């Protein structure tokens, strides 16, 4: 009888050892929105006459180094950028480095230091302009079921030694059953925790609903202490557009966007990065010129961008953004420019991509496919394979900018890149492996004439293709 119990102890011990090793080899990974929590942060920045993508790599461990990659686009001048990381909620060390940009478009790297988890601000300065990007240094968060998994397997490992030792030295078989029973209980807890770790919904990441602090960023359940009736939504923003000088043609026009809370009138400083930007600014000029820019944050609620305008008239302005605890909002305004008309910049003479459009009927989904031609070397831009902006319906007897200010529909659709493998990082602009055809599926809600612009990136150059789409009315039958 004693020999059988000892054999049972050894079998259970071996099983516990194997399960413990499996948990260490393949630990569960917390995920949110299809990617690992605390992943890289990509933010597009229109810094003066430079179009940049700032990639803040995940800092791990903390304290430790923080890698920042600056991706420049074609046409961005060479120069030196100063990067400064500053904690925004408590005392901590500020870190500064410089990144020297060359003539070639592509990635450049700088390394900063962070000394604690929590909210930080990254300042990107070129000597004339400074963009300030809020970002979070993630804490190492362990959920209760992960704690149960690791704790259960650790306890089973310790009880394995006790069980084997008891089985070898005890002369009474029943005494061996006590550590064996505890070992089985610990294994049950560990296995249950491991199963929940891989299958249970993960907690919402810090900073998505509540304003992040160093105190709550490591809490996997930031809302657990709040009443169930808490309303996380934020009021819509009010947008005011002005310029930093006379709004006339002939010079680079500095456009300032002021975002205020519609309830309190206070500056809005809780924007989230959506589609790799804090603010997507879309501007339509008097004769249909189009800008898709990403203003830099210069102060709480204040964003700045530079536009080269050559025509007087009305410029329709739309800003797409998202507040913490709320959804995506589109706010619109108009900017009036005076002065003489100047020669516009001519195109490069490159082949114009073709549009292949299915029949567009109001209220029914249709597909617009842009054929960029060439090899499959398109790069993700703003996290997407392509962007489609549609404005309309527009009358025929008004300048494009004036008509766009009153257009009932402003839409921003996407063509998605293939989903990455589980646990893999979303591809950034350094990956050139997509296209050359880019399809967009969209439902135009009203019949009429729409101006559309399709955008994709190739060779670190953002390609913008204008097109006009006529949308028919619904068949009355």
N, C-alpha and C positions, 0 to 999 in steps of 0.2 A: 504493500500500500504506500509506504514512504517513498519507494523508488518511483511509483507512478506519479505521485504528487511532485516529486523533484523534476521528473521529465516534463510534466505540464508546466511547471514554472519556467523551465528553460525554453520551451516552445513559445510561451507567451512573451518571454523576454526578447527572443529573437524577433518576433513580430513587432514588438514595440520599438526595437532598435531600427528595423527596416522602415517603419512609418516615420520615425523621427528623422532618419536620413532623408527620406523623400520630402519631408516638409522643409528641410534645410536646402536641398538641391533646387526645389521648385516652389519658393515661397510665393504667397499671393501678392498681387500688385493692385494697389488702389487705382481706380480709374474714374474719370468724369468726362462726360461729353465725348466719348469715343477715344480719349487719349489719356495717358498717364497723368495723374494730378501733379501739379508743380512742374509742368513741362516748360519748354522755351516760350518766350513772349516775343512776337514779331509785331513791330509798329512802324507803319509807313510815315515818313516825315518829309514835308516840303519845306526844307530849311533854306530860305533865301532862293537862290537859283540852283540849288541842289535837290535832286529827288533821291531820297535815301530810304532804305529799310533798315531799321535798328532791331537787331536780334539780341535780346537779353537771355543768355543761356541760364539754365537752372543752376543755382548755387548749391552744391552738395559736396562736402559737409559744410556746416556753418558753425563757427567762423571758418572762412576760407575764401578762395578766389572766386571772382565773378567775371566770367568771360562775356564780352560784348562784341558782336560782329556788326560792322557797318557795310551794307551792300549799296554800292553806288550804281546809278543808271547812266546810260549813254548821255553825254552832254553835261554831266556834273563836273565842274572844274576841280583840278587838283588843289590841295591845300592841307591844312592841319585842323583837326577837330579836337576840342578839349572835352573829355568825358569826366563828369563828377557824380558820384553816388553819395546821396545824403539821406540818413534816416529821418523820417518825418513825424515820428510819434514819441520818441524818447531819446535820451542821450546815447550817443554812439559816435564812432569815428567816421569822418568823411574821407572818401578816397578819390583821388584824381589821377588821370592818365591822359596821354595824347595819342591820337591816331593820325598818321600821315597818309593822306589819300594821294594816289598817283593818277596818271592820265588814263589808265585803263579802267573800264567799268568792271565791277565785281566786288568780292568781299575783302574787307580789311578788319583786323582784329586788335582789340585792346583788352587789358585785364585790370580789373579793380578788386578791392577787398571789401567784404561785408562781415560784420562781427555779430549779428544777431538776426533772427527771423522777425518778419514784420513788414510794415509798409515803408517803402523807400521812394526816392525820386532820383531819376537819372537826368542830368542836364547835359545837353549836346550843344556845344557852342562853336561857331566858326570865326569869332572875333567881332561879328556884326549882329548876328542873330543867335538866339538861344531858345532851344526847345526843351521843355521840361516834361518828362514822361514818368507818371506814377507807375510803380511796379511793386510786386510782392516777393519777398524772399521767403520761400516756403519752409515751414517747419516739418520735421519728421513726425508724421501723424500715424499713430497706431490705433486702430479701431478696437472695440471690446472683443470682437470675435477673433481678431488677430492675436490679441493678448491671450485669449483662451487657448488658441492653437499652440502658440509657443510655450505658454505656461504648462499646458497639459503634456506636451511632448517632453519638456524639460523635466517635469515631475516623473513622467514614466521612465525616463532615462535613469534618474536617481533611484527610483523604486526597482528598476531592473537589477541594479547592483545589490540592493538590499535583498531582493527575492533570491537571487543566485547565491548570495552569501548565506542566507537562512537555509536554503535547500541543502547546502553543502555541510553545514555545521550542526543543524538541528537534528536531534534524535527523534523528535515527535513531528509527524507529518502535518498535523493540524496547525502547528505554529507557522508553517510556511504559507498557509492560505491567507493569512492576514496581509502581508505585503503584496501577494498576488492579487487579492481583491482590490487593494488600493491602486495597484498598477493598471488593472482593467478599468477602474473608474477614471484614472488619469488619461488613459488612452482614449476612452469614450469622449472625454472633454476635448482632448486635442483634435481628434478626428472631426467632431462636430464643429469646432471652431474653424478647422481647415476648410470644411465644406462650405460653411457660411462665408468665409473670407473670399472664396472664389465665385460665389453665386448670389450673395445678398447684395442689395443695392448699396452703393457707396454713399457716404454722407456728402452733402453739398460742399464744394471747396470754400475755404474762407475768402471773404471779400466779394461774394456774388450777391448776397442779400444785405449783410450788415457791413458797416464801415470797418475795415480791418484794423486791428491794433496788434501790438506784440503780445497782448494778453489773450486774444481769441484766435489768433492764426493757427495755433496748435491744437485747437479744440475741434474735434471732428463733428460736433453737433452744436454749432454756434447759436442756434435758435432754441435749444432745449429748455432754457430758463425763461423764455418769453411766453406770454399768454398765447393760447391757440388762436385767438382772434386778431393777433398782430397783423397789420396791413403793411407789407413790405414795399408797396408800390410808391413811386415818387411822382410828383406832379409833372406835367409837361413843361418844357423849357420855353422861354421867350428868346427870340433871336433878334439882335440888333446888329446891322452891318454899317460900318463906317470905314473911312480911309485915314491913313496917317498923314495925309497932305491933301492938296487939291486933287479932285477926281477928274483928271484930264489925261488925254493921250500923250504919248511921247516919252514916257518914262515908266520904270517898273513901279506898278501901283501896289502899295502896301495895304492890304485889306484886313481889317480887324473885325473879329466876330465876338460879340459879347453875349454870353449865355446866362440867363437869370431864371430863377425858380418862379413859376407863374403864381405860386401861392404866397411866397414870402418876399420876392424881389431880390433875394440874396444871390450872389454868384453861384453857379452850378459847378461843383468841383468833384463830382462823383461819377464821371463818365467811365464806362468800361470799354476795353478794346474789343471792337466788333469787326470781324473780317479784317483783322490786322491793322486797324486804325482807330484812333479816338474819335475823329470826325472825318467823314467822307464829304468833301465839298464838291458839288457839281455846279458848273456855271455855263450858261448858254449866252453867247454874245449876239449883237444885233443881226449879223448875217449868218448865224448858225455855227460860229466857232464854239468849241467845246473844251472845257477844262475839267479834269478829275484830279483834284489836289487833296492833300492831307495836312491841314493847318497845324502848326506847332503850338503847343500850350506854353504861353509866356507868363501867365499868372492864373490864380483860381478864376475859372469862368471866362478867361480871355484867350483867344486863339488868333494866330496871325498867319497870313499866306501872302505870297507875292505873285502878281499877275502882270503879264506884258500885254497891255490893251492897245489896239491900233485904230479902233473905230469909236466915234461918239454914239451915244444911244443908251438904251436900257439893257442891262445885263441881269438875266434871271439867275437867282442864287438859291440853291437848296442844300441843306446840311443834313446828313443822315448820322444819327448817333444813338447811343443807348445809355440810360442811367442805371445805376446800381439798384436792384430791386424792381426794375421796370423793363419794358420791352423796347424795341427799336422805334425811334421817332424820326419823322422827316419834317423839318421846319424850313420855311421858305421866306425869301425877301427879294428885294430888287436893289440894284446899284446903278445909278445914273452917271454916265461919264460924258464930259464935254470935251471940246477941242477939235482940231482938224483930223480928218481921216488920213492915216499913214499907210504906206505900202505894207501889206501883210507878208509874213515869211512864206516863201515858196516851199513846195514839197521837195522831197529828195529824189523824185523821179523813179522810185521803186515801184514794182508791180502792185497794183491795187488789188487786195483780196476780193474774192467774189462772194456774193450773198446768194444762198439757195433757200428760198422761203416757201413753205407750204401755204395753202390758202388760209388767210387770216380772217376769221369771223369773230365778231364781238361775243364775248362770253364763252368761247370755245378755245381750248388749248391749241396752240400751233407751234411749229418749230422753225427757227431761223438758224441756218448753218453757215458759218463763216469759213471759207476755204482759204487759208493763209498760204497754201502751197509750200513747196520745199519739203525738207525732211521733217521727221517727227522730233523737233527740237524746241518746242515751246516750253517755257518755264512757268511755274506757278507764280502768280502775282496776287498779292493780298490774300494768299491762301487758296486761290481758285485758279482754274485753268483759263477762265475767261469771264469778262464782265459785260453786261448789256444794260445800257441806260436808255430808257424810252420816255419821251415827253410828247404829250398830245391830249386829245385831238387839237390840231392847230388850224386856224383860219388861213386863207391864202393871201389875204390883203394886208397883213401886218408883218413888220420885221420879226425875225425869229426870236430875238431876245424879248421883245414886247409881248409877243404871243405866248411865249413860254412862261411869262410871269403869271398869266391867268389860266394856263393849261390845267384841266382838272386832274390829269394823271401824270405823276412822276414815278417811274418804276426803276428798280435796280435789281436785275436778275443775274444769275451766275451759271456758269458751266463748271461742274465739279471735277476735280482730279480723282482718279481711282482711290478708293479707301485704302489706307496703309494697313499692314498686318497688325494684329493685336499686339500692343506693346511697342509698336514702332512709332517714331516721331513723324509728324506730318512733313512731307517734303517741302523744302524752302526753295528760294530762287536759284540756288546752285544746281538744281536738278533740271536738266534740259532733255526731256524724254517724252513729250506729249504732242498731240496734234497729228498732222497739221490742220485737220478739220475740227472746228469747235461748234458744237450744237447748243442752242439755247431753247428751252421750252418755256413759253409764257402765254398767259391768257390776257388779251387786251379787253378791258371791260366795256369800252365804248367804241362805236364805229367812227371812222374819220382818218385824217392824215397824221401820222406820228413821225417825229424825227427820232432815229435810234443811232446809238454809237456802240460799236463792239470793240472791246479792248482785250489784248493778250500781250504776252511778253516773249521776246526772242532776242537772244544776245544782249541781255540787260537793257533792251530798248522796248518801251511800252508802245505798242502799235494801236492806233485809234482809227477805226474805220467808220465813217458816217454812212447813213443809208436812210431812205424814206420808205415807210411801210404804209400801205393803204389797207385799212381794216374795214371789211364789209359789215353791214348790219345783219342781225340774226334773221334766218329764214322764218317768215311768219307761220309757215306750215309746221 
